[in-house]
Amino acid sequence: MKNIKIAALSIVALTCLTTLFVRIPLPSRGYFNVGDVAVVFGGLVLGFMNPRQGVIWALAACGIGSALADILGGFAVFAPLTLVAKGAEGALAAVAASRTGTARYIMLGLGGLAMVGAYFIGETLMPNIGLQGAVAEILPNVIQAVGGAVGGVFAATALKKTGMI
């Protein structure tokens, strides 16, 4: 249990820093980033470490790390939405860790879909963004989700092959 707590705290830091590293502004005043690689990686690692508890730790670590990046990066208005969107994506990546083959990729796809859907719904309800801004961000969010899944799977698989998890 102690190791998963340390790993989760590390995922918070990794997700926050990775999200802040590359930021490309989007029409709704949000930004495109590579933080989803860390979200999927974190979810998979925590899921590999402990299939049952890893989901809860991934939900918290990925959500908090990403929301913290919004706060530190000047996008605090997005932080609650990011907490939910990235938390769900990380939790579903943790679920994917206990699956194999096609089932793993389906779970990762559902994680990306949860992230895109959460942002779409949340941004639609935000007065300065609305439906038009939310629609404009669907494609960048899908690209971010797919890139995050590919990069996260690659990184987590490489780490798992080392025998460290």
MDAnalysis code that builds the backbone (N, CA, C; Angstrom):
import MDAnalysis as mda
import numpy as np

u = mda.Universe.empty(495, n_residues=165, atom_resindex=np.repeat(np.arange(165), 3), trajectory=True)
u.add_TopologyAttr("name", ["N", "CA", "C"] * 165)
u.add_TopologyAttr("resid", np.arange(1, 166))
u.add_TopologyAttr("resname", ["MET", "LYS", "ASN", "ILE", "LYS", "ILE", "ALA", "ALA", "LEU", "SER", "ILE", "VAL", "ALA", "LEU", "THR", "CYS", "LEU", "THR", "THR", "LEU", "PHE", "VAL", "ARG", "ILE", "PRO", "LEU", "PRO", "SER", "ARG", "GLY", "TYR", "PHE", "ASN", "VAL", "GLY", "ASP", "VAL", "ALA", "VAL", "VAL", "PHE", "GLY", "GLY", "LEU", "VAL", "LEU", "GLY", "PHE", "MET", "ASN", "PRO", "ARG", "GLN", "GLY", "VAL", "ILE", "TRP", "ALA", "LEU", "ALA", "ALA", "CYS", "GLY", "ILE", "GLY", "SER", "ALA", "LEU", "ALA", "ASP", "ILE", "LEU", "GLY", "GLY", "PHE", "ALA", "VAL", "PHE", "ALA", "PRO", "LEU", "THR", "LEU", "VAL", "ALA", "LYS", "GLY", "ALA", "GLU", "GLY", "ALA", "LEU", "ALA", "ALA", "VAL", "ALA", "ALA", "SER", "ARG", "THR", "GLY", "THR", "ALA", "ARG", "TYR", "ILE", "MET", "LEU", "GLY", "LEU", "GLY", "GLY", "LEU", "ALA", "MET", "VAL", "GLY", "ALA", "TYR", "PHE", "ILE", "GLY", "GLU", "THR", "LEU", "MET", "PRO", "ASN", "ILE", "GLY", "LEU", "GLN", "GLY", "ALA", "VAL", "ALA", "GLU", "ILE", "LEU", "PRO", "ASN", "VAL", "ILE", "GLN", "ALA", "VAL", "GLY", "GLY", "ALA", "VAL", "GLY", "GLY", "VAL", "PHE", "ALA", "ALA", "THR", "ALA", "LEU", "LYS", "LYS", "THR", "GLY", "MET", "ILE"])
u.atoms.positions = np.array([
    [0.826, -1.198, 0.000],
    [0.000, 0.000, 0.000],
    [0.861, 1.250, 0.000],
    [1.971, 1.221, 0.717],
    [2.843, 2.388, 0.793],
    [3.402, 2.732, -0.586],
    [3.782, 1.718, -1.354],
    [4.343, 1.957, -2.671],
    [3.360, 2.626, -3.612],
    [2.089, 2.250, -3.550],
    [1.105, 2.854, -4.452],
    [0.852, 4.316, -4.075],
    [0.971, 4.644, -2.803],
    [0.833, 6.042, -2.384],
    [1.980, 6.882, -2.935],
    [3.184, 6.343, -2.847],
    [4.355, 7.042, -3.387],
    [4.220, 7.184, -4.897],
    [3.803, 6.121, -5.551],
    [3.618, 6.167, -7.004],
    [2.548, 7.188, -7.380],
    [1.450, 7.229, -6.637],
    [0.370, 8.173, -6.932],
    [0.847, 9.615, -6.778],
    [1.603, 9.876, -5.739],
    [2.149, 11.224, -5.545],
    [3.098, 11.586, -6.694],
    [3.869, 10.633, -7.128],
    [4.761, 10.857, -8.268],
    [3.969, 11.143, -9.539],
    [2.854, 10.455, -9.704],
    [1.995, 10.670, -10.879],
    [1.387, 12.063, -10.842],
    [1.026, 12.562, -9.654],
    [0.519, 13.935, -9.535],
    [1.562, 14.908, -10.078],
    [2.800, 14.764, -9.617],
    [3.875, 15.662, -10.055],
    [4.157, 15.503, -11.546],
    [4.254, 14.269, -12.016],
    [4.533, 14.004, -13.422],
    [3.453, 14.592, -14.322],
    [2.203, 14.369, -13.941],
    [1.084, 14.861, -14.747],
    [1.075, 16.387, -14.788],
    [1.285, 17.000, -13.644],
    [1.310, 18.462, -13.575],
    [2.427, 19.026, -14.456],
    [3.624, 18.530, -14.300],
    [4.767, 19.059, -15.047],
    [4.660, 18.778, -16.541],
    [4.200, 17.594, -16.898],
    [4.056, 17.250, -18.309],
    [2.996, 18.123, -18.970],
    [1.928, 18.404, -18.246],
    [0.868, 19.250, -18.773],
    [1.359, 20.681, -18.980],
    [2.187, 21.160, -18.084],
    [2.704, 22.523, -18.193],
    [3.813, 22.657, -19.236],
    [4.438, 21.549, -19.603],
    [5.617, 21.584, -20.469],
    [5.319, 22.132, -21.866],
    [4.310, 21.610, -22.543],
    [3.944, 22.055, -23.889],
    [2.492, 22.499, -23.863],
    [2.265, 23.780, -24.167],
    [0.899, 24.311, -24.174],
    [0.672, 25.095, -25.462],
    [-0.352, 24.678, -26.201],
    [-0.750, 25.366, -27.428],
    [-2.170, 25.884, -27.206],
    [-2.381, 27.199, -27.244],
    [-3.713, 27.764, -26.967],
    [-4.789, 27.255, -27.926],
    [-6.012, 27.093, -27.402],
    [-7.174, 26.665, -28.177],
    [-8.213, 27.790, -28.207],
    [-9.210, 27.684, -29.091],
    [-10.206, 28.750, -29.233],
    [-10.965, 29.116, -27.949],
    [-11.159, 28.186, -27.056],
    [-11.970, 28.452, -25.861],
    [-11.151, 29.030, -24.712],
    [-9.928, 29.399, -24.964],
    [-8.998, 29.894, -23.950],
    [-8.352, 28.762, -23.160],
    [-8.634, 27.535, -23.517],
    [-7.941, 26.385, -22.938],
    [-6.650, 26.173, -23.727],
    [-6.053, 24.994, -23.595],
    [-4.820, 24.736, -24.328],
    [-4.652, 23.255, -24.615],
    [-3.958, 22.968, -25.703],
    [-3.590, 21.616, -26.095],
    [-2.270, 21.297, -25.406],
    [-2.132, 20.083, -24.869],
    [-0.896, 19.720, -24.169],
    [-0.633, 18.228, -24.302],
    [0.523, 17.809, -23.822],
    [0.878, 16.389, -23.875],
    [0.670, 15.704, -22.519],
    [-0.042, 16.355, -21.639],
    [-0.299, 15.798, -20.315],
    [-1.076, 14.496, -20.332],
    [-1.819, 14.245, -21.413],
    [-2.575, 12.995, -21.477],
    [-1.674, 11.768, -21.538],
    [-0.473, 11.937, -22.037],
    [0.487, 10.822, -22.008],
    [0.739, 10.433, -20.547],
    [0.948, 11.439, -19.696],
    [1.179, 11.174, -18.271],
    [-0.073, 10.628, -17.600],
    [-1.252, 11.097, -18.014],
    [-2.509, 10.604, -17.433],
    [-2.678, 9.116, -17.739],
    [-2.527, 8.747, -18.992],
    [-2.693, 7.333, -19.367],
    [-1.572, 6.484, -18.763],
    [-0.347, 6.972, -18.829],
    [0.774, 6.279, -18.201],
    [0.500, 6.065, -16.716],
    [0.101, 7.125, -16.018],
    [-0.177, 7.034, -14.579],
    [-1.285, 6.054, -14.262],
    [-2.351, 6.116, -15.038],
    [-3.451, 5.175, -14.819],
    [-3.015, 3.733, -15.017],
    [-2.278, 3.492, -16.086],
    [-1.804, 2.125, -16.342],
    [-0.857, 1.645, -15.249],
    [0.093, 2.473, -14.862],
    [1.060, 2.079, -13.835],
    [0.353, 1.757, -12.521],
    [-0.540, 2.636, -12.090],
    [-1.251, 2.393, -10.832],
    [-2.168, 1.178, -10.944],
    [-2.744, 0.962, -12.124],
    [-3.558, -0.234, -12.350],
    [-2.729, -1.509, -12.352],
    [-1.523, -1.448, -12.924],
    [-0.626, -2.610, -12.899],
    [-0.213, -2.930, -11.461],
    [0.025, -1.877, -10.672],
    [0.500, -2.076, -9.297],
    [-0.560, -2.725, -8.416],
    [-1.802, -2.298, -8.567],
    [-2.884, -2.809, -7.740],
    [-4.188, -2.649, -8.507],
    [-4.663, -3.704, -9.170],
    [-5.849, -3.581, -10.024],
    [-7.091, -3.008, -9.324],
    [-7.299, -3.338, -8.070],
    [-8.505, -2.838, -7.388],
    [-8.331, -1.411, -6.900],
    [-7.297, -1.137, -6.135],
    [-7.109, 0.185, -5.566],
    [-6.485, 1.164, -6.559],
    [-5.843, 0.673, -7.587],
    [-5.207, 1.527, -8.576],
    [-6.176, 2.457, -9.268],
    [-7.413, 2.015, -9.437],
    [-8.428, 2.845, -10.095],
    [-8.693, 4.107, -9.278],
    [-8.859, 3.953, -7.975],
    [-9.117, 5.105, -7.103],
    [-7.897, 6.024, -7.059],
    [-6.703, 5.443, -6.927],
    [-5.485, 6.247, -6.892],
    [-5.271, 6.970, -8.211],
    [-5.566, 6.319, -9.334],
    [-5.414, 6.952, -10.645],
    [-6.425, 8.084, -10.819],
    [-7.645, 7.861, -10.377],
    [-8.671, 8.911, -10.445],
    [-8.178, 10.164, -9.734],
    [-7.665, 9.979, -8.529],
    [-7.193, 11.119, -7.736],
    [-5.908, 11.720, -8.306],
    [-4.912, 10.899, -8.562],
    [-3.602, 11.409, -8.981],
    [-3.662, 12.116, -10.331],
    [-4.309, 11.501, -11.295],
    [-4.373, 12.097, -12.636],
    [-5.240, 13.348, -12.639],
    [-6.349, 13.302, -11.921],
    [-7.220, 14.474, -11.832],
    [-6.560, 15.627, -11.110],
    [-5.955, 15.354, -9.965],
    [-5.316, 16.414, -9.173],
    [-4.104, 16.994, -9.907],
    [-3.274, 16.143, -10.473],
    [-2.097, 16.637, -11.194],
    [-2.472, 17.535, -12.361],
    [-3.486, 17.142, -13.114],
    [-3.919, 17.939, -14.266],
    [-4.594, 19.236, -13.823],
    [-5.425, 19.158, -12.793],
    [-6.091, 20.358, -12.283],
    [-5.077, 21.335, -11.697],
    [-4.070, 20.806, -11.027],
    [-3.015, 21.651, -10.483],
    [-2.269, 22.386, -11.606],
    [-2.069, 21.707, -12.733],
    [-1.429, 22.348, -13.884],
    [-2.289, 23.504, -14.401],
    [-3.599, 23.323, -14.411],
    [-4.489, 24.422, -14.821],
    [-4.335, 25.612, -13.883],
    [-4.307, 25.344, -12.596],
    [-4.183, 26.425, -11.604],
    [-2.843, 27.140, -11.759],
    [-1.762, 26.380, -11.818],
    [-0.430, 26.978, -11.932],
    [-0.204, 27.645, -13.285],
    [-0.892, 27.164, -14.302],
    [-0.719, 27.702, -15.652],
    [-1.623, 28.867, -15.989],
    [-2.433, 29.299, -15.036],
    [-3.290, 30.451, -15.286],
    [-4.660, 30.125, -15.855],
    [-5.073, 28.876, -15.764],
    [-6.372, 28.466, -16.280],
    [-7.230, 27.873, -15.168],
    [-7.220, 28.516, -14.010],
    [-7.904, 27.982, -12.827],
    [-9.389, 27.740, -13.052],
    [-10.002, 28.496, -13.946],
    [-11.430, 28.309, -14.212],
    [-11.708, 26.899, -14.751],
    [-10.715, 26.291, -15.395],
    [-10.873, 24.935, -15.932],
    [-10.562, 23.840, -14.915],
    [-9.952, 24.177, -13.800],
    [-9.461, 23.171, -12.858],
    [-10.529, 22.173, -12.402],
    [-11.736, 22.602, -11.991],
    [-12.736, 21.604, -11.574],
    [-13.133, 20.655, -12.713],
    [-13.263, 21.213, -13.904],
    [-13.611, 20.402, -15.068],
    [-12.482, 19.428, -15.408],
    [-11.263, 19.912, -15.346],
    [-10.097, 19.074, -15.612],
    [-9.968, 17.957, -14.578],
    [-10.233, 18.267, -13.329],
    [-10.199, 17.255, -12.270],
    [-11.081, 16.066, -12.635],
    [-12.288, 16.354, -13.101],
    [-13.241, 15.303, -13.480],
    [-12.796, 14.597, -14.763],
    [-12.475, 15.388, -15.805],
    [-12.153, 14.812, -17.118],
    [-10.909, 13.930, -17.077],
    [-9.838, 14.453, -16.515],
    [-8.578, 13.697, -16.484],
    [-8.607, 12.602, -15.424],
    [-9.339, 12.841, -14.348],
    [-9.507, 11.796, -13.345],
    [-10.199, 10.579, -13.932],
    [-11.258, 10.829, -14.708],
    [-11.979, 9.723, -15.352],
    [-11.095, 9.000, -16.364],
    [-10.336, 9.776, -17.137],
    [-9.440, 9.171, -18.126],
    [-8.382, 8.298, -17.444],
    [-7.799, 8.795, -16.360],
    [-6.804, 8.021, -15.623],
    [-7.392, 6.782, -14.976],
    [-8.592, 6.913, -14.408],
    [-9.242, 5.764, -13.770],
    [-9.542, 4.666, -14.787],
    [-10.017, 5.051, -15.961],
    [-10.310, 4.039, -16.981],
    [-9.026, 3.430, -17.541],
    [-7.944, 4.195, -17.552],
    [-6.647, 3.613, -17.937],
    [-6.214, 2.574, -16.903],
    [-6.495, 2.855, -15.625],
    [-6.169, 1.877, -14.575],
    [-6.987, 0.603, -14.739],
    [-8.238, 0.759, -15.124],
    [-9.076, -0.422, -15.409],
    [-8.495, -1.186, -16.598],
    [-8.028, -0.442, -17.608],
    [-7.459, -1.069, -18.800],
    [-6.230, -1.909, -18.474],
    [-5.514, -1.535, -17.416],
    [-4.293, -2.255, -17.046],
    [-4.569, -3.717, -16.718],
    [-5.754, -4.009, -16.234],
    [-6.074, -5.390, -15.872],
    [-6.721, -6.160, -17.031],
    [-6.803, -5.536, -18.180],
    [-7.357, -6.177, -19.371],
    [-6.212, -6.492, -20.335],
    [-6.500, -7.331, -21.312],
    [-5.503, -7.646, -22.333],
    [-6.118, -7.469, -23.708],
    [-5.253, -7.335, -24.689],
    [-5.679, -7.266, -26.080],
    [-6.670, -6.157, -26.373],
    [-7.689, -6.502, -27.136],
    [-8.684, -5.539, -27.575],
    [-9.423, -4.900, -26.406],
    [-9.680, -5.654, -25.355],
    [-10.397, -5.110, -24.192],
    [-9.617, -3.954, -23.562],
    [-8.306, -4.053, -23.548],
    [-7.485, -2.961, -23.000],
    [-7.671, -1.697, -23.835],
    [-7.652, -1.847, -25.150],
    [-7.779, -0.674, -26.023],
    [-9.187, -0.089, -25.992],
    [-10.158, -0.932, -25.788],
    [-11.532, -0.432, -25.636],
    [-11.637, 0.417, -24.375],
    [-11.052, -0.046, -23.281],
    [-11.087, 0.725, -22.032],
    [-10.331, 2.044, -22.180],
    [-9.194, 2.023, -22.862],
    [-8.450, 3.258, -23.099],
    [-9.260, 4.213, -23.976],
    [-9.952, 3.662, -24.958],
    [-10.832, 4.473, -25.800],
    [-11.968, 5.091, -25.006],
    [-12.531, 4.317, -24.082],
    [-13.589, 4.856, -23.213],
    [-13.042, 5.956, -22.312],
    [-11.800, 5.807, -21.871],
    [-11.167, 6.854, -21.068],
    [-11.028, 8.148, -21.855],
    [-10.568, 8.037, -23.096],
    [-10.466, 9.213, -23.964],
    [-11.823, 9.817, -24.245],
    [-12.804, 8.962, -24.471],
    [-14.173, 9.438, -24.703],
    [-14.731, 10.144, -23.474],
    [-14.432, 9.623, -22.296],
    [-14.884, 10.262, -21.053],
    [-14.263, 11.652, -20.913],
    [-12.985, 11.768, -21.247],
    [-12.318, 13.060, -21.173],
    [-12.934, 14.048, -22.156],
    [-13.091, 13.640, -23.401],
    [-13.664, 14.523, -24.429],
    [-15.089, 14.913, -24.056],
    [-15.871, 13.940, -23.598],
    [-17.261, 14.209, -23.217],
    [-17.379, 15.140, -22.025],
    [-16.527, 14.941, -21.037],
    [-16.570, 15.803, -19.847],
    [-16.231, 17.239, -20.210],
    [-15.205, 17.420, -21.020],
    [-14.857, 18.779, -21.449],
    [-15.973, 19.392, -22.297],
    [-16.550, 18.607, -23.184],
    [-17.620, 19.134, -24.039],
    [-18.804, 19.612, -23.204],
    [-19.255, 18.776, -22.291],
    [-20.397, 19.149, -21.448],
    [-20.049, 20.356, -20.575],
    [-18.900, 20.302, -19.934],
    [-18.498, 21.397, -19.054],
    [-18.318, 22.712, -19.787],
    [-17.671, 22.673, -20.944],
    [-17.437, 23.899, -21.696],
    [-18.727, 24.459, -22.270],
    [-19.651, 23.593, -22.627],
    [-20.947, 24.054, -23.110],
    [-21.651, 24.884, -22.041],
    [-21.478, 24.510, -20.793],
    [-22.136, 25.209, -19.685],
    [-21.394, 26.453, -19.218],
    [-20.161, 26.647, -19.686],
    [-19.382, 27.821, -19.276],
    [-19.829, 29.030, -20.109],
    [-20.170, 30.139, -19.447],
    [-20.726, 31.293, -20.163],
    [-19.813, 31.875, -21.251],
    [-18.519, 31.893, -21.042],
    [-17.608, 32.487, -22.021],
    [-17.202, 31.529, -23.138],
    [-17.658, 30.277, -23.067],
    [-17.286, 29.300, -24.089],
    [-18.526, 28.870, -24.862],
    [-19.470, 28.237, -24.183],
    [-20.720, 27.835, -24.825],
    [-20.558, 26.721, -25.833],
    [-21.626, 26.453, -26.536],
    [-21.683, 25.340, -27.481],
    [-20.661, 25.497, -28.604],
    [-20.552, 26.695, -29.169],
    [-19.640, 26.907, -30.288],
    [-18.183, 26.627, -29.890],
    [-17.756, 27.128, -28.749],
    [-16.390, 26.883, -28.285],
    [-16.161, 25.419, -27.944],
    [-17.174, 24.792, -27.345],
    [-17.047, 23.377, -26.979],
    [-16.918, 22.498, -28.224],
    [-17.684, 22.817, -29.267],
    [-17.598, 22.059, -30.515],
    [-16.224, 22.248, -31.147],
    [-15.697, 23.475, -31.080],
    [-14.385, 23.754, -31.672],
    [-13.272, 22.961, -31.000],
    [-13.477, 22.541, -29.778],
    [-12.429, 21.815, -29.053],
    [-12.555, 20.296, -29.132],
    [-13.594, 19.792, -29.751],
    [-13.759, 18.331, -29.840],
    [-12.559, 17.691, -30.545],
    [-12.218, 18.165, -31.731],
    [-11.116, 17.548, -32.489],
    [-9.781, 17.648, -31.753],
    [-9.393, 18.833, -31.235],
    [-8.136, 18.869, -30.477],
    [-8.150, 17.932, -29.262],
    [-9.291, 17.804, -28.589],
    [-9.375, 16.902, -27.442],
    [-9.279, 15.439, -27.869],
    [-9.855, 15.102, -29.016],
    [-9.743, 13.731, -29.529],
    [-8.288, 13.435, -29.883],
    [-7.620, 14.385, -30.549],
    [-6.211, 14.204, -30.897],
    [-5.374, 14.025, -29.627],
    [-5.674, 14.842, -28.625],
    [-4.961, 14.750, -27.351],
    [-5.193, 13.390, -26.694],
    [-6.431, 12.895, -26.739],
    [-6.758, 11.602, -26.133],
    [-6.047, 10.456, -26.850],
    [-6.056, 10.476, -28.172],
    [-5.403, 9.411, -28.940],
    [-3.892, 9.451, -28.730],
    [-3.317, 10.643, -28.816],
    [-1.878, 10.782, -28.578],
    [-1.496, 10.362, -27.172],
    [-2.345, 10.710, -26.202],
    [-2.091, 10.313, -24.815],
    [-2.139, 8.809, -24.635],
    [-3.092, 8.174, -25.300],
    [-3.209, 6.717, -25.192],
    [-1.998, 6.026, -25.819],
    [-1.606, 6.477, -26.999],
    [-0.459, 5.861, -27.673],
    [0.819, 6.053, -26.850],
    [1.078, 7.288, -26.460],
    [2.290, 7.568, -25.680],
    [2.269, 6.924, -24.310],
    [1.118, 6.942, -23.647],
    [0.991, 6.359, -22.318],
    [1.171, 4.848, -22.323],
    [0.588, 4.186, -23.318],
    [0.747, 2.729, -23.437],
    [2.202, 2.386, -23.712],
    [2.821, 3.131, -24.606],
    [4.236, 2.889, -24.925],
    [5.103, 3.021, -23.675],
    [4.926, 4.115, -22.943],
    [5.754, 4.363, -21.756],
    [5.489, 3.349, -20.647],
    [4.214, 3.039, -20.388],
    [3.878, 2.092, -19.323],
    [4.342, 0.677, -19.673],
    [4.209, 0.301, -20.931],
    [4.668, -1.013, -21.361],
    [6.184, -1.127, -21.222],
    [6.888, -0.063, -21.587],
    [8.350, -0.066, -21.443],
    [8.751, -0.200, -19.968],
    [8.063, 0.538, -19.099],
    [8.367, 0.455, -17.665],
    [8.042, -0.933, -17.122],
    [6.926, -1.507, -17.558],
    [6.548, -2.831, -17.072],
    [7.575, -3.886, -17.492],
    [8.150, -3.734, -18.676],
    [9.158, -4.694, -19.145],
    [10.442, -4.649, -18.333],
    [10.681, -3.553, -17.631],
    [11.866, -3.462, -16.775],
    [11.701, -4.266, -15.497],
    [10.457, -4.638, -15.179],
    [10.189, -5.386, -13.971],
    [9.983, -4.521, -12.737],
    [9.947, -3.221, -12.926],
    [9.775, -2.309, -11.784],
    [8.328, -2.250, -11.311],
    [7.380, -2.634, -12.162],
    [5.968, -2.689, -11.751],
    [5.390, -4.023, -12.126],
])
